[in-house]
């Protein structure tokens, strides 16, 4: 799963097949039709969740306690085959 983080407003937005923007409208992005590649623009920092790890955490959510189930998340490199930074056209 790919998301973008906007350092200007601290919003995190899950990418979709339609263009989505953060609260302050300074970062945005969307998936390509293949559901793997994506474009992002503005101040966005791309983030990824390891899908299988995330789903295992969701299914293993504890009923109670001080700590939830952890999963793998990472900041996507600035140069990456599946994420393309584009010009921000307003």
Number of C-alpha atoms within 10 A of each C-alpha: 15 26 22 27 20 22 13 14 13 11 15 19 21 19 23 17 13 11 12 18 23 21 15 11 14 17 25 26 30 23 21 15 11 8 14 12 15 22 18 25 20 17 18 23 20 27 20 15 17 13 14 12 15 17 13 13 16 14 10 12 13 12 6 7 6 5 8 13 13 13 15 12 15 11 14 17 11 11 9 10 10 14 22 16 18 12 10 13 6 5
